[in-house]
Amino acid sequence: MKNSIFKTVFFFMFLLGIGACNSEESLPPVNPFIGEWQAADDQFLILTVDGEEKTLAEFGVQILKTNPISAETTAADYLRHTIMGPIDIYEPEILIAPQELFSATVAGERVAGIWKLQNAGSVLHFNSLDLRENGYFYNVKRLSGNELDLEWSWEMSYIGENSGVYDVHLVIKLKK
């Protein structure tokens, strides 16, 4: 009797073991950040100042106080070196790899570095010795299997003629 109960229990354990081996749920989860990211089809870069959307040229003239001829270039350079970092402002292409490594093309040059998620996954940090600033931080606004929206907000002060304080907000939309 005791032997028969043991055989029955062993048989059910054996069946459970076979079922567990064939289950797709036993595969490790894939990190949704891993992959090659590019500009989203819709508007890739949304720049607002005090709640009003601005083009790069408008941002250069109104906020950076540069002349209209070089305004877009000045704004692009400012964003590239202070906020965008490894995300190219015109043709973003960034590969986020496992082991917290990334590579990207910025202004035609290949850069590489490390990435980390911080603050319980709400902040994405890129660090690269190939860039002017070593660390670039983005708030993760939205993440799905093939969409990534990053954002950054800051306050800019301009001292001089027509001085002022501006609330600047940047949204970067990427897709796989």
N, C-alpha and C positions, 0 to 999 in steps of 0.2 A: 504494500500500500504506500509506504513511504517512498519507495523507489518510483512508483507510478506518478506521484505528485511531483517528485523531482524532475522526471522526464517531461511532464506537461509544462512545468514552469520553464525548464530549459528550452523547450520547443518554442514557447511564446517569446522568450528573450531572443532566441535565434531569429525569429521572424521580425521582431522590432529592430534588431541590428541590421538585417538586410534592407529594411525599409529606410533606415537612417542613412545608409550608404548611398542609396539612389536618390536621395532628396536633393533638390537644387538649392534648398535653403541653407545647406551646409557650406556653400561657397562664401568666401569673405566679401563683405560689401565693397563696392567700388566708390572711391572718393569722387564726388561730382566735380571737384576743381581740376582733376587730372584730365589733360587733353590739350588740343590746340585751339586757341581762341582767336577770333577775328572780329572786325567791326560788325555790328548787327546791321541787318538790311535797312531798318528804319534809321532814324537819327542816332548816330553813334555817340556823339558828344553834345551834351546839352549844358550850356553855360548860362546861368542866371545871375543877375545883380539886383539886389533888393527886390527879388521876386519877378523880375522882368527878363525874358530871354534875350541874350545878346549874341551877335556873331563875333568871330575873332576880331574883325576890323573894328566893330563898335566897342568891344572891350578894350582894345588898344588905344583908341582915341579917347573914350570917355573915362576910363578907369586908370589906365597906365599913362595917360596924358602925352601920347606920342603923336607925331604928325600922321595925317591920313595915308600918305604914300607908304610908310613902313609899318602901319598899325597892325596889320594881320601878322606879319613876320615877327614883330616885337611881341605880340600876344602869344603866338605859337612858341617862341623861344622861352618866354616867361613860364608858360604852363609846362613845357617839356622839362625844364630844369627844376621847377619847384614842386609840381604836383604829379605830372604824368609819368615821369621816369621811364620804366621799361615798356610802357604802352605808347607806341608811336601815335602822334597826334593826327596823322593823315592816313596811314595804312597800318593799323595795329595788327600785329601777328606775334602771339606769345604762346609758347609751349610750356605748360605747367606739368612737370613730370613727378613721378613718385620720388621718394627719398628727399622731398622738399627742395627740388632743383627746378630752375626755370631757364629758358633761353628766349630771346626776343630779337627782333630787328627794329632798331630805332635810328631814324634818319639814315638808312642804308647800311648801318653797321650792326654787327651781331654782338649782343651783350648776353651775359649769363650771370647767374647768382643763385641765391636761395630764397625760398618763400616760406612763410609760416602763417598759420591761422592763430589769432590771439583773441582775447576777450570772449571766450566761449564760442569761437567761430564767427564773431561779428566783425572782425577786423582782419584784412588781408595785408600782410607786410612783405614787400619785396626788398631785398638787399643785394646790391651789386657793386663791386669795386670798379666796374667798367663805366659807371655813371657818375655825374658830377656830385650828386648827393648819394650817400650810400643807402639810405633807408627811405622808402616810399610806403605810405600807409593809406589804405582805402577802407571805408565802411562798406560792408557787404549788404547791399540793399535787397537784392533778390538773387537766388541761386536755384537753378533747376538742372536737369540732365544736360541741357544744351543752351541755356541762357544764364548770363552773369551780368548783373548790374552793380556797378561800384559807384560810390559817391564820396564827395569830400566837400566840406563847408569851411569857410574861413572868413575872417574879418580883415578888410584892407583899409588902411588909413592913408590919406593923402594930405600932406601938409604943404601949404603954399597957396597960390591964388586958386580960388574955388576949392579950398580944402574940404574934406569930408571923410566919412566912414562908410564903407560899403560892405554889405553882407553878400558874399560870393558863394555860389553853390555850383558844383560840377557833378554831372552824372555821366558815366561811361558805360555804354551798352555793348556787350560782347556776346558772341555766339560760337558754338562749336561747328 
